[in-house]
């Protein structure tokens, strides 16, 4: 994973943590090209770093968001794979 992409992930995480309640879907939609398994790993690393600093407030939120995004990615992959396989018939 390159430095520039990692920084983009961190910027997105920080934007999500500081946005007004309810703005998360808009932010995620605008940055969907960054939503991938590497982003989820960076979210977990970020949450772990906050936890180690004793800043536990956003940790559960970040981990919950990562779990939801993981489910979204799984569904997206299943649907894409299904469409790809369906086109073979």
Backbone atoms as SQL, in Angstrom:
CREATE TABLE atoms (id INTEGER PRIMARY KEY, chain TEXT, resi INTEGER, resn TEXT, atom TEXT, x REAL, y REAL, z REAL);
INSERT INTO atoms VALUES
  (1, 'A', 1, 'UNK', 'N', 0.859, -1.168, 0.000),
  (2, 'A', 1, 'UNK', 'CA', 0.000, 0.000, 0.000),
  (3, 'A', 1, 'UNK', 'C', 0.906, 1.233, 0.000),
  (4, 'A', 2, 'UNK', 'N', 0.659, 2.156, -0.924),
  (5, 'A', 2, 'UNK', 'CA', 1.549, 3.303, -1.020),
  (6, 'A', 2, 'UNK', 'C', 1.173, 4.403, -0.021),
  (7, 'A', 3, 'UNK', 'N', 2.140, 5.259, 0.241),
  (8, 'A', 3, 'UNK', 'CA', 2.011, 6.320, 1.241),
  (9, 'A', 3, 'UNK', 'C', 0.860, 7.275, 0.930),
  (10, 'A', 4, 'UNK', 'N', 0.705, 7.611, -0.331),
  (11, 'A', 4, 'UNK', 'CA', -0.343, 8.555, -0.732),
  (12, 'A', 4, 'UNK', 'C', -1.742, 7.977, -0.467),
  (13, 'A', 5, 'UNK', 'N', -1.925, 6.718, -0.787),
  (14, 'A', 5, 'UNK', 'CA', -3.226, 6.076, -0.553),
  (15, 'A', 5, 'UNK', 'C', -3.492, 5.939, 0.946),
  (16, 'A', 6, 'UNK', 'N', -2.460, 5.573, 1.701),
  (17, 'A', 6, 'UNK', 'CA', -2.611, 5.474, 3.150),
  (18, 'A', 6, 'UNK', 'C', -3.027, 6.811, 3.737),
  (19, 'A', 7, 'UNK', 'N', -2.419, 7.888, 3.266),
  (20, 'A', 7, 'UNK', 'CA', -2.781, 9.214, 3.763),
  (21, 'A', 7, 'UNK', 'C', -4.218, 9.561, 3.380),
  (22, 'A', 8, 'UNK', 'N', -4.651, 9.156, 2.204),
  (23, 'A', 8, 'UNK', 'CA', -6.035, 9.395, 1.791),
  (24, 'A', 8, 'UNK', 'C', -6.992, 8.637, 2.716),
  (25, 'A', 9, 'UNK', 'N', -6.637, 7.411, 3.097),
  (26, 'A', 9, 'UNK', 'CA', -7.451, 6.641, 4.039),
  (27, 'A', 9, 'UNK', 'C', -7.553, 7.381, 5.378),
  (28, 'A', 10, 'UNK', 'N', -6.408, 7.845, 5.880),
  (29, 'A', 10, 'UNK', 'CA', -6.390, 8.543, 7.172),
  (30, 'A', 10, 'UNK', 'C', -7.215, 9.822, 7.104),
  (31, 'A', 11, 'UNK', 'N', -7.081, 10.557, 6.011),
  (32, 'A', 11, 'UNK', 'CA', -7.880, 11.777, 5.847),
  (33, 'A', 11, 'UNK', 'C', -9.373, 11.451, 5.872),
  (34, 'A', 12, 'UNK', 'N', -9.766, 10.367, 5.215),
  (35, 'A', 12, 'UNK', 'CA', -11.167, 9.967, 5.193),
  (36, 'A', 12, 'UNK', 'C', -11.637, 9.566, 6.594),
  (37, 'A', 13, 'UNK', 'N', -10.830, 8.817, 7.310),
  (38, 'A', 13, 'UNK', 'CA', -11.176, 8.421, 8.680),
  (39, 'A', 13, 'UNK', 'C', -11.373, 9.659, 9.552),
  (40, 'A', 14, 'UNK', 'N', -10.453, 10.601, 9.458),
  (41, 'A', 14, 'UNK', 'CA', -10.551, 11.810, 10.279),
  (42, 'A', 14, 'UNK', 'C', -11.760, 12.654, 9.889),
  (43, 'A', 15, 'UNK', 'N', -12.074, 12.674, 8.603),
  (44, 'A', 15, 'UNK', 'CA', -13.267, 13.393, 8.152),
  (45, 'A', 15, 'UNK', 'C', -14.524, 12.741, 8.737),
  (46, 'A', 16, 'UNK', 'N', -14.560, 11.413, 8.737),
  (47, 'A', 16, 'UNK', 'CA', -15.702, 10.694, 9.304),
  (48, 'A', 16, 'UNK', 'C', -15.831, 10.939, 10.809),
  (49, 'A', 17, 'UNK', 'N', -14.700, 10.990, 11.493),
  (50, 'A', 17, 'UNK', 'CA', -14.728, 11.189, 12.943),
  (51, 'A', 17, 'UNK', 'C', -15.170, 12.600, 13.339),
  (52, 'A', 18, 'UNK', 'N', -14.953, 13.556, 12.465),
  (53, 'A', 18, 'UNK', 'CA', -15.258, 14.947, 12.825),
  (54, 'A', 18, 'UNK', 'C', -16.508, 15.504, 12.157),
  (55, 'A', 19, 'UNK', 'N', -17.154, 14.728, 11.317),
  (56, 'A', 19, 'UNK', 'CA', -18.333, 15.232, 10.612),
  (57, 'A', 19, 'UNK', 'C', -19.545, 15.293, 11.537),
  (58, 'A', 20, 'UNK', 'N', -20.535, 16.035, 11.113),
  (59, 'A', 20, 'UNK', 'CA', -21.793, 16.105, 11.849),
  (60, 'A', 20, 'UNK', 'C', -22.515, 14.764, 11.729),
  (61, 'A', 21, 'UNK', 'N', -23.264, 14.425, 12.767),
  (62, 'A', 21, 'UNK', 'CA', -24.043, 13.186, 12.722),
  (63, 'A', 21, 'UNK', 'C', -24.930, 13.155, 11.485),
  (64, 'A', 22, 'UNK', 'N', -24.914, 12.020, 10.809),
  (65, 'A', 22, 'UNK', 'CA', -25.746, 11.851, 9.633),
  (66, 'A', 22, 'UNK', 'C', -25.048, 12.187, 8.331),
  (67, 'A', 23, 'UNK', 'N', -23.864, 12.772, 8.391),
  (68, 'A', 23, 'UNK', 'CA', -23.123, 13.125, 7.179),
  (69, 'A', 23, 'UNK', 'C', -22.274, 11.971, 6.647),
  (70, 'A', 24, 'UNK', 'N', -22.111, 10.932, 7.452),
  (71, 'A', 24, 'UNK', 'CA', -21.240, 9.816, 7.069),
  (72, 'A', 24, 'UNK', 'C', -21.591, 9.207, 5.711),
  (73, 'A', 25, 'UNK', 'N', -22.874, 8.931, 5.437),
  (74, 'A', 25, 'UNK', 'CA', -23.180, 8.335, 4.126),
  (75, 'A', 25, 'UNK', 'C', -22.750, 9.211, 2.954),
  (76, 'A', 26, 'UNK', 'N', -22.917, 10.525, 3.085),
  (77, 'A', 26, 'UNK', 'CA', -22.502, 11.438, 2.007),
  (78, 'A', 26, 'UNK', 'C', -20.992, 11.405, 1.812),
  (79, 'A', 27, 'UNK', 'N', -20.266, 11.389, 2.908),
  (80, 'A', 27, 'UNK', 'CA', -18.797, 11.362, 2.844),
  (81, 'A', 27, 'UNK', 'C', -18.320, 10.051, 2.234),
  (82, 'A', 28, 'UNK', 'N', -18.928, 8.952, 2.664),
  (83, 'A', 28, 'UNK', 'CA', -18.547, 7.650, 2.110),
  (84, 'A', 28, 'UNK', 'C', -18.879, 7.561, 0.627),
  (85, 'A', 29, 'UNK', 'N', -20.036, 8.083, 0.250),
  (86, 'A', 29, 'UNK', 'CA', -20.446, 8.071, -1.165),
  (87, 'A', 29, 'UNK', 'C', -19.453, 8.861, -2.010),
  (88, 'A', 30, 'UNK', 'N', -19.034, 10.013, -1.501),
  (89, 'A', 30, 'UNK', 'CA', -18.110, 10.877, -2.242),
  (90, 'A', 30, 'UNK', 'C', -16.704, 10.279, -2.328),
  (91, 'A', 31, 'UNK', 'N', -16.412, 9.317, -1.460),
  (92, 'A', 31, 'UNK', 'CA', -15.072, 8.722, -1.416),
  (93, 'A', 31, 'UNK', 'C', -15.100, 7.213, -1.608),
  (94, 'A', 32, 'UNK', 'N', -16.099, 6.711, -2.331),
  (95, 'A', 32, 'UNK', 'CA', -16.263, 5.264, -2.431),
  (96, 'A', 32, 'UNK', 'C', -15.090, 4.558, -3.105),
  (97, 'A', 33, 'UNK', 'N', -14.288, 5.293, -3.867),
  (98, 'A', 33, 'UNK', 'CA', -13.122, 4.660, -4.494),
  (99, 'A', 33, 'UNK', 'C', -12.076, 4.254, -3.453),
  (100, 'A', 34, 'UNK', 'N', -12.196, 4.804, -2.229),
  (101, 'A', 34, 'UNK', 'CA', -11.266, 4.450, -1.158),
  (102, 'A', 34, 'UNK', 'C', -11.776, 3.307, -0.281),
  (103, 'A', 35, 'UNK', 'N', -13.026, 2.921, -0.460),
  (104, 'A', 35, 'UNK', 'CA', -13.609, 1.880, 0.385),
  (105, 'A', 35, 'UNK', 'C', -13.199, 0.512, -0.162),
  (106, 'A', 36, 'UNK', 'N', -12.208, -0.075, 0.475),
  (107, 'A', 36, 'UNK', 'CA', -11.694, -1.384, 0.076),
  (108, 'A', 36, 'UNK', 'C', -11.121, -2.077, 1.308),
  (109, 'A', 37, 'UNK', 'N', -10.693, -3.319, 1.194),
  (110, 'A', 37, 'UNK', 'CA', -10.174, -4.027, 2.371),
  (111, 'A', 37, 'UNK', 'C', -8.990, -3.317, 3.040),
  (112, 'A', 38, 'UNK', 'N', -8.147, -2.657, 2.261),
  (113, 'A', 38, 'UNK', 'CA', -7.023, -1.928, 2.857),
  (114, 'A', 38, 'UNK', 'C', -7.529, -0.785, 3.737),
  (115, 'A', 39, 'UNK', 'N', -8.599, -0.109, 3.305),
  (116, 'A', 39, 'UNK', 'CA', -9.182, 0.967, 4.112),
  (117, 'A', 39, 'UNK', 'C', -9.665, 0.411, 5.451),
  (118, 'A', 40, 'UNK', 'N', -10.292, -0.755, 5.427),
  (119, 'A', 40, 'UNK', 'CA', -10.770, -1.362, 6.667),
  (120, 'A', 40, 'UNK', 'C', -9.606, -1.684, 7.596),
  (121, 'A', 41, 'UNK', 'N', -8.494, -2.126, 7.037),
  (122, 'A', 41, 'UNK', 'CA', -7.317, -2.414, 7.852),
  (123, 'A', 41, 'UNK', 'C', -6.751, -1.138, 8.469),
  (124, 'A', 42, 'UNK', 'N', -6.712, -0.062, 7.686),
  (125, 'A', 42, 'UNK', 'CA', -6.222, 1.219, 8.210),
  (126, 'A', 42, 'UNK', 'C', -7.164, 1.724, 9.306),
  (127, 'A', 43, 'UNK', 'N', -8.479, 1.526, 9.129),
  (128, 'A', 43, 'UNK', 'CA', -9.434, 1.912, 10.179),
  (129, 'A', 43, 'UNK', 'C', -9.138, 1.159, 11.480),
  (130, 'A', 44, 'UNK', 'N', -8.880, -0.135, 11.370),
  (131, 'A', 44, 'UNK', 'CA', -8.577, -0.934, 12.563),
  (132, 'A', 44, 'UNK', 'C', -7.281, -0.456, 13.211),
  (133, 'A', 45, 'UNK', 'N', -6.260, -0.197, 12.400),
  (134, 'A', 45, 'UNK', 'CA', -4.989, 0.302, 12.935),
  (135, 'A', 45, 'UNK', 'C', -5.178, 1.653, 13.621),
  (136, 'A', 46, 'UNK', 'N', -5.989, 2.509, 13.017),
  (137, 'A', 46, 'UNK', 'CA', -6.268, 3.837, 13.582),
  (138, 'A', 46, 'UNK', 'C', -6.987, 3.673, 14.921),
  (139, 'A', 47, 'UNK', 'N', -7.979, 2.784, 14.965),
  (140, 'A', 47, 'UNK', 'CA', -8.725, 2.535, 16.203),
  (141, 'A', 47, 'UNK', 'C', -7.792, 1.998, 17.291),
  (142, 'A', 48, 'UNK', 'N', -6.905, 1.096, 16.917),
  (143, 'A', 48, 'UNK', 'CA', -5.950, 0.540, 17.883),
  (144, 'A', 48, 'UNK', 'C', -5.040, 1.638, 18.424),
  (145, 'A', 49, 'UNK', 'N', -4.593, 2.531, 17.549),
  (146, 'A', 49, 'UNK', 'CA', -3.755, 3.651, 17.984),
  (147, 'A', 49, 'UNK', 'C', -4.483, 4.548, 18.966),
  (148, 'A', 50, 'UNK', 'N', -5.749, 4.848, 18.687),
  (149, 'A', 50, 'UNK', 'CA', -6.546, 5.670, 19.609),
  (150, 'A', 50, 'UNK', 'C', -6.720, 4.964, 20.949),
  (151, 'A', 51, 'UNK', 'N', -6.955, 3.666, 20.878),
  (152, 'A', 51, 'UNK', 'CA', -7.147, 2.869, 22.095),
  (153, 'A', 51, 'UNK', 'C', -5.886, 2.896, 22.958),
  (154, 'A', 52, 'UNK', 'N', -4.728, 2.768, 22.319),
  (155, 'A', 52, 'UNK', 'CA', -3.455, 2.789, 23.042),
  (156, 'A', 52, 'UNK', 'C', -3.199, 4.143, 23.689),
  (157, 'A', 53, 'UNK', 'N', -3.743, 5.208, 23.102),
  (158, 'A', 53, 'UNK', 'CA', -3.602, 6.559, 23.660),
  (159, 'A', 53, 'UNK', 'C', -4.636, 6.825, 24.754),
  (160, 'A', 54, 'UNK', 'N', -5.546, 5.868, 24.971),
  (161, 'A', 54, 'UNK', 'CA', -6.579, 6.040, 25.977),
  (162, 'A', 54, 'UNK', 'C', -7.784, 6.817, 25.477),
  (163, 'A', 55, 'UNK', 'N', -7.832, 7.055, 24.179),
  (164, 'A', 55, 'UNK', 'CA', -8.939, 7.805, 23.573),
  (165, 'A', 55, 'UNK', 'C', -9.965, 6.803, 23.055),
  (166, 'A', 56, 'UNK', 'N', -10.702, 6.194, 23.977),
  (167, 'A', 56, 'UNK', 'CA', -11.588, 5.087, 23.628),
  (168, 'A', 56, 'UNK', 'C', -12.916, 5.513, 23.020),
  (169, 'A', 57, 'UNK', 'N', -13.267, 6.774, 23.110),
  (170, 'A', 57, 'UNK', 'CA', -14.572, 7.223, 22.635),
  (171, 'A', 57, 'UNK', 'C', -14.831, 6.855, 21.177),
  (172, 'A', 58, 'UNK', 'N', -13.942, 7.209, 20.250),
  (173, 'A', 58, 'UNK', 'CA', -14.238, 6.885, 18.848),
  (174, 'A', 58, 'UNK', 'C', -13.873, 5.457, 18.432),
  (175, 'A', 59, 'UNK', 'N', -13.240, 4.704, 19.306),
  (176, 'A', 59, 'UNK', 'CA', -12.762, 3.368, 18.937),
  (177, 'A', 59, 'UNK', 'C', -13.917, 2.448, 18.563),
  (178, 'A', 60, 'UNK', 'N', -14.925, 2.373, 19.426),
  (179, 'A', 60, 'UNK', 'CA', -16.064, 1.493, 19.146),
  (180, 'A', 60, 'UNK', 'C', -16.786, 1.947, 17.883),
  (181, 'A', 61, 'UNK', 'N', -16.912, 3.252, 17.702),
  (182, 'A', 61, 'UNK', 'CA', -17.581, 3.787, 16.511),
  (183, 'A', 61, 'UNK', 'C', -16.820, 3.378, 15.259),
  (184, 'A', 62, 'UNK', 'N', -15.498, 3.539, 15.280),
  (185, 'A', 62, 'UNK', 'CA', -14.678, 3.180, 14.118),
  (186, 'A', 62, 'UNK', 'C', -14.788, 1.689, 13.806),
  (187, 'A', 63, 'UNK', 'N', -14.719, 0.873, 14.829),
  (188, 'A', 63, 'UNK', 'CA', -14.792, -0.575, 14.604),
  (189, 'A', 63, 'UNK', 'C', -16.168, -0.985, 14.089),
  (190, 'A', 64, 'UNK', 'N', -17.207, -0.356, 14.588),
  (191, 'A', 64, 'UNK', 'CA', -18.552, -0.630, 14.100),
  (192, 'A', 64, 'UNK', 'C', -18.679, -0.220, 12.630),
  (193, 'A', 65, 'UNK', 'N', -18.154, 0.944, 12.299),
  (194, 'A', 65, 'UNK', 'CA', -18.195, 1.430, 10.920),
  (195, 'A', 65, 'UNK', 'C', -17.407, 0.487, 10.013),
  (196, 'A', 66, 'UNK', 'N', -16.254, 0.035, 10.464),
  (197, 'A', 66, 'UNK', 'CA', -15.450, -0.904, 9.675),
  (198, 'A', 66, 'UNK', 'C', -16.211, -2.208, 9.442),
  (199, 'A', 67, 'UNK', 'N', -16.921, -2.672, 10.456),
  (200, 'A', 67, 'UNK', 'CA', -17.706, -3.901, 10.309),
  (201, 'A', 67, 'UNK', 'C', -18.817, -3.708, 9.272),
  (202, 'A', 68, 'UNK', 'N', -19.518, -2.573, 9.345),
  (203, 'A', 68, 'UNK', 'CA', -20.576, -2.291, 8.378),
  (204, 'A', 68, 'UNK', 'C', -20.024, -2.184, 6.961),
  (205, 'A', 69, 'UNK', 'N', -18.892, -1.515, 6.822),
  (206, 'A', 69, 'UNK', 'CA', -18.276, -1.375, 5.499),
  (207, 'A', 69, 'UNK', 'C', -17.778, -2.729, 4.985),
  (208, 'A', 70, 'UNK', 'N', -17.311, -3.580, 5.884),
  (209, 'A', 70, 'UNK', 'CA', -16.898, -4.924, 5.488),
  (210, 'A', 70, 'UNK', 'C', -18.068, -5.714, 4.930),
  (211, 'A', 71, 'UNK', 'N', -19.227, -5.587, 5.566),
  (212, 'A', 71, 'UNK', 'CA', -20.425, -6.252, 5.054),
  (213, 'A', 71, 'UNK', 'C', -20.810, -5.689, 3.689),
  (214, 'A', 72, 'UNK', 'N', -20.705, -4.373, 3.553),
  (215, 'A', 72, 'UNK', 'CA', -20.997, -3.723, 2.265),
  (216, 'A', 72, 'UNK', 'C', -20.069, -4.252, 1.178),
  (217, 'A', 73, 'UNK', 'N', -18.779, -4.334, 1.486),
  (218, 'A', 73, 'UNK', 'CA', -17.812, -4.836, 0.497),
  (219, 'A', 73, 'UNK', 'C', -18.101, -6.279, 0.124),
  (220, 'A', 74, 'UNK', 'N', -18.444, -7.096, 1.102),
  (221, 'A', 74, 'UNK', 'CA', -18.760, -8.500, 0.831),
  (222, 'A', 74, 'UNK', 'C', -19.963, -8.597, -0.100),
  (223, 'A', 75, 'UNK', 'N', -21.012, -7.835, 0.197),
  (224, 'A', 75, 'UNK', 'CA', -22.198, -7.854, -0.660),
  (225, 'A', 75, 'UNK', 'C', -21.875, -7.369, -2.064),
  (226, 'A', 76, 'UNK', 'N', -21.059, -6.338, -2.144),
  (227, 'A', 76, 'UNK', 'CA', -20.682, -5.800, -3.456),
  (228, 'A', 76, 'UNK', 'C', -19.913, -6.841, -4.261),
  (229, 'A', 77, 'UNK', 'N', -19.004, -7.548, -3.611),
  (230, 'A', 77, 'UNK', 'CA', -18.239, -8.588, -4.297),
  (231, 'A', 77, 'UNK', 'C', -19.129, -9.747, -4.718),
  (232, 'A', 78, 'UNK', 'N', -20.039, -10.145, -3.848),
  (233, 'A', 78, 'UNK', 'CA', -20.960, -11.236, -4.175),
  (234, 'A', 78, 'UNK', 'C', -21.827, -10.836, -5.363),
  (235, 'A', 79, 'UNK', 'N', -22.376, -9.638, -5.322),
  (236, 'A', 79, 'UNK', 'CA', -23.234, -9.171, -6.420),
  (237, 'A', 79, 'UNK', 'C', -22.462, -9.043, -7.720),
  (238, 'A', 80, 'UNK', 'N', -21.253, -8.529, -7.663),
  (239, 'A', 80, 'UNK', 'CA', -20.431, -8.396, -8.863),
  (240, 'A', 80, 'UNK', 'C', -20.081, -9.771, -9.409),
  (241, 'A', 81, 'UNK', 'N', -19.711, -10.687, -8.515),
  (242, 'A', 81, 'UNK', 'CA', -19.391, -12.042, -8.944),
  (243, 'A', 81, 'UNK', 'C', -20.596, -12.748, -9.518),
  (244, 'A', 82, 'UNK', 'N', -21.759, -12.509, -8.918),
  (245, 'A', 82, 'UNK', 'CA', -22.988, -13.124, -9.408),
  (246, 'A', 82, 'UNK', 'C', -23.291, -12.620, -10.823),
  (247, 'A', 83, 'UNK', 'N', -23.165, -11.320, -11.029),
  (248, 'A', 83, 'UNK', 'CA', -23.433, -10.766, -12.357),
  (249, 'A', 83, 'UNK', 'C', -22.445, -11.311, -13.383),
  (250, 'A', 84, 'UNK', 'N', -21.187, -11.424, -12.973),
  (251, 'A', 84, 'UNK', 'CA', -20.159, -11.937, -13.890),
  (252, 'A', 84, 'UNK', 'C', -20.458, -13.385, -14.257),
  (253, 'A', 85, 'UNK', 'N', -20.852, -14.187, -13.266),
  (254, 'A', 85, 'UNK', 'CA', -21.163, -15.589, -13.526),
  (255, 'A', 85, 'UNK', 'C', -22.460, -15.736, -14.300),
  (256, 'A', 86, 'UNK', 'N', -23.427, -14.878, -14.013),
  (257, 'A', 86, 'UNK', 'CA', -24.725, -14.943, -14.704),
  (258, 'A', 86, 'UNK', 'C', -24.568, -14.639, -16.187),
  (259, 'A', 87, 'UNK', 'N', -23.598, -13.811, -16.524),
  (260, 'A', 87, 'UNK', 'CA', -23.407, -13.460, -17.934),
  (261, 'A', 87, 'UNK', 'C', -22.868, -14.639, -18.745),
  (262, 'A', 88, 'UNK', 'N', -22.395, -15.662, -18.072),
  (263, 'A', 88, 'UNK', 'CA', -21.874, -16.840, -18.773),
  (264, 'A', 88, 'UNK', 'C', -22.984, -17.735, -19.292),
  (265, 'A', 89, 'UNK', 'N', -24.208, -17.547, -18.800),
  (266, 'A', 89, 'UNK', 'CA', -25.319, -18.402, -19.208),
  (267, 'A', 89, 'UNK', 'C', -25.934, -17.946, -20.494);
